[in-house]
Amino acid sequence: MLSLVTFVIVLSILILVHELGHFMVAKKSGVRVEAFSLGFGRKLLSFKHKGTEYRLSLIPLGGYVKMAGETPYEAGNKGASDEFMSKSIFARASVLAAGPIFNYLLGFLLFALVFMAGNPQVTSKIGGIMNDYPAKQAGIKEGDRIVELNGKKIVYWEEVLDIIHKNTQGSMSLKVDRAGKEMIFNLDPKVKEFKNIFGQQVKIGLLGIAPSDEIIYVRHNPLKSVYMALEKTWDITWMTYLSLWRIITGGMSFKESVTGPIGIFMVTSKVATAGLAYVIGFMAILSISLGIFNLLPIPILDGGHIFFLIIEKIRGKVVSEKIYERVNQIGMMFLIALMIFVIYNDALRAGWVNKITSLTSKVISNK
């Protein structure tokens, strides 16, 4: 139940912030917003203020904004100055881009909040030793705390992995604290090849050690937190666009690289039990990803509409209604097909497809 509630809250906030971006910039640009709804479906409560109907709707998953004259093909368009289509191309592009940008800013702010309030970090304490690996052979034990690697002071497990994985040639020095006594080990990492997140074959060093469940919360001052949040936001942005490029060019498996509602729910289920900091961090990643995805030049997405504006700027007039509708239909079919594939793929990875198939087979055999 906690997982479902967390999942609904996270998605609702992300979509709501997205629509709030459109709403605020539309209002600032002088566009008449006819309706701003919290949630979808049947209207539960509503009130009007300065020409906008504010609604609370039945399904609590985000919301939507209805602007006057959103497309040039609406029958009720009067060419009034407060209609969306009456605004300049730049103003319309600003309204469209505001949703993704708000998601992007939300992700950055959430990261900064986590770094200020307390970023969870796994410590350098060893929680497991694997057989047939250098650590076991050297006499390193579970419960040892790594305090130094190759002369560098160590506190967090992230630092441990970074140094060990890069050590693919020669031996390395490892200092541990064992019940208050410092011990030094010299060992040669076992080198293996793995695929990284971009589908590339890379060599990494391994010692055969696993982390413990010991976690500390690291707080930073506001200035440091903002800097770290900027770094984190940039890393996610760069990795996302690089991944998209590698998927397009065939360097990464599309099937293994994408996830949808089921996959997000599964991850949300795990972070919900891990603690609030993990939920906020995951929410930040989702928010940035949502912002990036919505700016892609795919019809019916914000990026697709901005692409139409670029064409309008070049041609000096809007595209014909027939072309607009045809392109959006293709975009809609593409997104529906993509969603079906992603949901099926998520269900397959979660083991749901096998369970359903097995259950179906049993029902058929019983008949």
C-alpha positions as CSV (number, residue, x, y, z in Angstrom):
1,M,0.0,0.0,0.0
2,L,2.9,2.4,0.9
3,S,4.5,1.7,-2.5
4,L,1.2,2.5,-4.4
5,V,0.6,5.7,-2.4
6,T,4.2,6.8,-3.0
7,F,4.0,6.0,-6.7
8,V,0.8,8.1,-7.1
9,I,2.1,11.0,-5.1
10,V,5.4,11.1,-7.0
11,L,3.8,11.0,-10.4
12,S,1.1,13.4,-9.4
13,I,3.7,16.0,-8.3
14,L,5.8,15.6,-11.4
15,I,2.9,16.1,-13.8
16,L,1.4,18.9,-11.7
17,V,4.6,20.8,-11.7
18,H,4.8,20.3,-15.5
19,E,1.3,21.7,-16.0
20,L,2.0,24.5,-13.5
21,G,4.9,25.6,-15.8
22,H,2.6,25.9,-18.7
23,F,0.0,27.7,-16.6
24,M,2.3,30.3,-15.1
25,V,4.1,31.3,-18.3
26,A,0.8,31.3,-20.2
27,K,-0.7,33.7,-17.6
28,K,2.5,35.8,-17.7
29,S,2.3,36.0,-21.5
30,G,-1.3,37.2,-21.4
31,V,-2.8,34.0,-22.6
32,R,-6.3,33.3,-21.3
33,V,-6.3,30.0,-19.4
34,E,-9.8,28.6,-19.4
35,A,-9.1,25.7,-16.9
36,F,-6.4,24.5,-14.6
37,S,-7.2,21.1,-13.1
38,L,-5.7,19.2,-10.2
39,G,-6.3,15.6,-11.4
40,F,-8.2,14.1,-14.3
41,G,-11.7,12.8,-14.9
42,R,-14.9,13.9,-13.3
43,K,-14.9,17.3,-11.7
44,L,-15.3,17.2,-7.9
45,L,-14.9,20.8,-6.9
46,S,-14.3,24.0,-8.9
47,F,-14.2,27.8,-8.6
48,K,-13.5,30.7,-11.0
49,H,-10.9,33.4,-10.6
50,K,-9.9,36.0,-13.2
51,G,-11.4,34.0,-16.0
52,T,-9.8,30.7,-15.1
53,E,-11.8,27.7,-13.7
54,Y,-9.7,25.9,-11.1
55,R,-10.8,22.3,-10.7
56,L,-10.2,19.4,-8.4
57,S,-10.8,16.2,-10.4
58,L,-11.4,12.6,-9.5
59,I,-8.2,10.9,-10.7
60,P,-5.2,12.2,-8.7
61,L,-2.5,11.8,-11.3
62,G,-1.2,15.3,-12.2
63,G,-3.5,17.7,-13.9
64,Y,-3.9,19.7,-17.1
65,V,-4.2,23.2,-18.5
66,K,-6.8,24.3,-21.1
67,M,-5.8,27.5,-22.9
68,A,-8.0,29.6,-25.2
69,G,-7.2,29.0,-28.9
70,E,-4.5,26.4,-28.4
71,T,-4.4,25.5,-32.1
72,P,-5.1,27.5,-35.2
73,Y,-7.7,25.0,-36.3
74,E,-10.2,25.4,-33.4
75,A,-13.7,26.4,-34.6
76,G,-14.2,28.9,-31.7
77,N,-11.0,30.9,-32.3
78,K,-11.8,34.6,-32.6
79,G,-8.3,35.9,-33.1
80,A,-8.6,37.7,-29.7
81,S,-5.4,39.1,-28.2
82,D,-5.6,36.7,-25.2
83,E,-5.7,33.5,-27.3
84,F,-2.7,31.3,-27.5
85,M,-2.4,31.5,-31.3
86,S,-2.5,35.3,-31.2
87,K,0.8,35.4,-29.4
88,S,4.2,35.6,-31.0
89,I,6.1,32.4,-31.9
90,F,8.6,33.1,-29.1
91,A,5.8,33.6,-26.5
92,R,4.1,30.3,-27.6
93,A,7.4,28.5,-27.6
94,S,8.0,29.8,-24.1
95,V,4.6,28.5,-22.8
96,L,5.3,25.1,-24.4
97,A,8.8,24.8,-23.1
98,A,7.8,26.0,-19.6
99,G,6.4,22.6,-18.5
100,P,9.6,20.6,-19.2
101,I,11.8,23.4,-17.8
102,F,9.8,23.4,-14.6
103,N,10.4,19.6,-14.3
104,Y,14.0,20.2,-15.0
105,L,14.2,22.9,-12.3
106,L,12.3,20.7,-9.8
107,G,14.8,17.9,-10.3
108,F,17.7,20.3,-9.6
109,L,16.0,21.7,-6.5
110,L,15.2,18.3,-5.1
111,F,18.8,17.3,-5.5
112,A,19.9,20.4,-3.7
113,L,17.4,19.7,-0.9
114,V,18.7,16.1,-0.4
115,F,22.4,17.4,-0.3
116,M,21.4,20.0,2.4
117,A,19.1,17.8,4.5
118,G,21.3,14.7,4.3
119,N,22.4,12.6,1.4
120,P,22.4,8.8,2.2
121,Q,25.8,7.3,1.6
122,V,26.8,3.6,2.1
123,T,29.9,3.5,4.3
124,S,33.1,1.6,3.4
125,K,32.4,-1.2,5.8
126,I,32.6,-4.6,4.1
127,G,29.4,-6.6,4.4
128,G,30.3,-9.7,2.4
129,I,33.3,-11.6,0.9
130,M,33.1,-13.7,-2.3
131,N,34.9,-17.0,-2.8
132,D,37.6,-17.3,-5.4
133,Y,38.4,-13.6,-5.4
134,P,41.5,-11.7,-4.1
135,A,39.9,-10.3,-0.9
136,K,39.1,-13.8,0.4
137,Q,42.5,-15.1,-0.5
138,A,44.3,-12.2,1.2
139,G,42.4,-12.7,4.5
140,I,40.1,-9.7,4.4
141,K,37.0,-10.4,6.5
142,E,33.4,-9.3,6.7
143,G,33.1,-6.4,9.1
144,D,36.4,-4.8,8.1
145,R,36.2,-1.1,7.4
146,I,38.2,0.2,4.4
147,V,40.0,3.4,5.5
148,E,42.5,3.8,2.7
149,L,43.0,2.6,-0.9
150,N,46.3,3.2,-2.8
151,G,47.1,5.9,-0.3
152,K,43.8,7.7,-0.5
153,K,41.6,8.1,2.5
154,I,38.2,6.4,2.1
155,V,34.9,6.9,3.8
156,Y,32.1,5.9,1.4
157,W,31.5,2.7,-0.7
158,E,31.2,4.8,-3.8
159,E,34.8,5.8,-3.4
160,V,35.8,2.1,-2.9
161,L,34.2,1.0,-6.2
162,D,35.6,4.0,-8.1
163,I,39.2,3.1,-7.2
164,I,39.0,-0.7,-7.4
165,H,37.1,-0.7,-10.8
166,K,39.8,1.6,-12.3
167,N,42.6,-0.6,-11.0
168,T,42.9,-3.1,-13.9
169,Q,46.7,-3.4,-14.0
170,G,49.1,-4.2,-11.2
171,S,48.5,-4.6,-7.4
172,M,46.8,-2.2,-5.1
173,S,47.2,-1.3,-1.4
174,L,44.2,-1.6,0.9
175,K,44.2,-0.5,4.6
176,V,41.3,-1.7,6.8
177,D,40.2,-1.1,10.4
178,R,39.5,-4.4,12.1
179,A,38.0,-3.9,15.6
180,G,40.3,-0.8,16.1
181,K,43.4,-2.4,14.6
182,E,44.7,-1.2,11.2
183,M,45.8,-3.8,8.8
184,I,47.4,-3.4,5.3
185,F,46.9,-5.8,2.4
186,N,48.5,-5.8,-1.1
187,L,46.5,-7.6,-3.7
188,D,45.9,-7.9,-7.4
189,P,42.3,-7.3,-8.5
190,K,40.7,-9.8,-10.7
191,V,40.0,-8.2,-14.1
192,K,36.7,-8.9,-15.9
193,E,34.8,-7.5,-18.8
194,F,31.3,-6.1,-18.4
195,K,28.9,-3.9,-20.4
196,N,28.5,-0.4,-19.0
197,I,25.2,1.5,-19.0
198,F,25.9,2.6,-22.6
199,G,26.3,-1.0,-23.8
200,Q,30.1,-0.8,-24.2
201,Q,32.4,-3.6,-23.2
202,V,34.7,-2.3,-20.4
203,K,37.3,-3.9,-18.2
204,I,37.0,-3.4,-14.4
205,G,39.0,-4.6,-11.4
206,L,37.2,-6.7,-8.7
207,L,38.3,-7.7,-5.2
208,G,35.2,-9.8,-4.4
209,I,33.8,-7.6,-1.6
210,A,30.3,-6.4,-1.0
211,P,29.0,-3.4,1.0
212,S,27.2,-3.6,4.4
213,D,23.9,-2.0,5.0
214,E,25.5,0.7,7.1
215,I,24.4,4.2,5.9
216,I,25.3,7.7,7.1
217,Y,23.5,10.9,6.1
218,V,26.0,13.5,4.8
219,R,24.9,17.2,5.0
220,H,26.4,20.0,3.0
221,N,26.1,23.8,3.3
222,P,23.7,25.5,0.8
223,L,26.4,26.7,-1.6
224,K,28.0,23.3,-1.8
225,S,24.6,21.6,-2.1
226,V,23.6,23.8,-5.1
227,Y,27.0,23.1,-6.8
228,M,26.5,19.3,-6.3
229,A,22.9,19.5,-7.5
230,L,24.2,21.3,-10.7
231,E,26.8,18.5,-11.2
232,K,24.2,15.8,-10.6
233,T,21.7,17.4,-13.0
234,W,24.3,17.8,-15.7
235,D,25.5,14.2,-15.3
236,I,21.9,12.9,-15.7
237,T,21.3,15.2,-18.7
238,W,24.5,14.2,-20.5
239,M,24.0,10.5,-19.8
240,T,20.4,10.7,-21.0
241,Y,21.2,12.3,-24.3
242,L,24.2,10.0,-24.9
243,S,22.0,7.0,-24.2
244,L,19.4,8.3,-26.6
245,W,22.1,8.8,-29.3
246,R,23.5,5.3,-28.7
247,I,20.0,3.8,-28.9
248,I,19.3,5.6,-32.2
249,T,22.7,4.5,-33.7
250,G,22.3,0.9,-32.4
251,G,25.0,1.2,-29.8
252,M,22.6,0.3,-27.0
253,S,19.7,-2.1,-26.7
254,F,16.4,-0.2,-26.7
255,K,14.7,-3.1,-24.9
256,E,17.2,-3.1,-22.1
257,S,17.5,0.7,-21.8
258,V,13.9,1.9,-21.4
259,T,11.3,1.5,-18.6
260,G,7.7,2.5,-18.1
261,P,5.1,2.7,-15.4
262,I,5.6,-0.8,-14.1
263,G,9.4,-0.4,-14.0
264,I,8.9,3.0,-12.2
265,F,6.5,1.4,-9.8
266,M,9.0,-1.4,-9.0
267,V,11.8,1.1,-8.3
268,T,9.4,3.3,-6.3
269,S,8.4,0.3,-4.2
270,K,12.1,-0.2,-3.2
271,V,12.9,3.5,-2.5
272,A,9.7,3.9,-0.5
273,T,11.0,1.4,2.0
274,A,14.5,2.8,2.0
275,G,13.5,6.3,3.3
276,L,12.4,9.8,2.3
277,A,15.8,10.9,1.0
278,Y,15.8,8.0,-1.5
279,V,12.3,8.9,-2.6
280,I,13.2,12.5,-3.1
281,G,16.4,11.5,-5.0
282,F,14.5,9.2,-7.3
283,M,11.8,11.8,-7.8
284,A,14.5,14.3,-8.9
285,I,15.9,11.8,-11.5
286,L,12.3,11.2,-12.8
287,S,11.6,14.9,-13.0
288,I,14.7,15.7,-15.0
289,S,14.0,12.7,-17.3
290,L,10.4,13.8,-17.8
291,G,11.6,17.3,-18.8
292,I,14.2,15.9,-21.3
293,F,11.7,13.5,-22.8
294,N,9.0,16.1,-23.3
295,L,11.4,18.4,-25.2
296,L,12.1,15.7,-27.8
297,P,10.7,16.7,-31.2
298,I,8.0,14.0,-31.2
299,P,4.5,15.0,-32.3
300,I,2.0,15.6,-29.5
301,L,4.8,16.2,-27.0
302,D,5.9,19.8,-26.1
303,G,9.0,19.3,-28.2
304,G,6.9,18.3,-31.2
305,H,4.7,21.4,-30.9
306,I,7.8,23.6,-30.6
307,F,9.1,21.9,-33.8
308,F,5.9,23.0,-35.6
309,L,6.6,26.5,-34.4
310,I,10.1,26.4,-35.9
311,I,8.5,25.3,-39.2
312,E,6.0,28.1,-38.9
313,K,8.8,30.6,-38.4
314,I,10.7,29.3,-41.5
315,R,7.6,29.2,-43.7
316,G,6.0,32.4,-42.4
317,K,2.7,30.6,-41.8
318,V,1.3,27.6,-39.9
319,V,1.2,24.1,-41.5
320,S,-2.1,23.0,-42.9
321,E,-4.6,21.3,-40.6
322,K,-4.4,18.1,-42.6
323,I,-0.7,17.8,-42.2
324,Y,-0.9,18.8,-38.5
325,E,-3.5,16.2,-37.8
326,R,-1.7,13.5,-39.8
327,V,1.6,14.1,-38.1
328,N,0.0,14.1,-34.7
329,Q,-1.9,10.9,-35.4
330,I,1.4,9.2,-36.4
331,G,3.0,10.6,-33.2
332,M,0.1,9.3,-31.1
333,M,0.3,5.8,-32.7
334,F,4.1,5.8,-32.1
335,L,3.7,6.7,-28.4
336,I,0.9,4.1,-27.9
337,A,3.1,1.5,-29.6
338,L,6.1,2.6,-27.5
339,M,4.0,2.4,-24.3
340,I,2.7,-1.0,-25.1
341,F,6.2,-2.3,-25.8
342,V,7.6,-0.7,-22.6
343,I,4.8,-2.0,-20.4
344,Y,5.2,-5.5,-21.8
345,N,8.9,-5.3,-21.4
346,D,8.6,-4.1,-17.8
347,A,6.1,-6.9,-17.0
348,L,8.5,-9.4,-18.6
349,R,11.4,-8.2,-16.4
350,A,9.2,-8.2,-13.3
351,G,8.2,-11.8,-14.0
352,W,4.5,-10.9,-14.4
353,V,4.2,-12.3,-17.9
354,N,5.5,-15.7,-16.8
355,K,3.1,-15.8,-13.9
356,I,0.1,-14.8,-16.1
357,T,1.2,-17.4,-18.7
358,S,1.5,-20.1,-16.1
359,L,-1.8,-19.2,-14.5
360,T,-3.5,-19.2,-17.9
361,S,-2.1,-22.7,-18.7
362,K,-3.3,-24.1,-15.4
363,V,-6.8,-22.7,-16.0
364,I,-6.9,-24.2,-19.5
365,S,-5.6,-27.6,-18.3
366,N,-8.2,-27.7,-15.5
367,K,-11.0,-27.2,-18.1
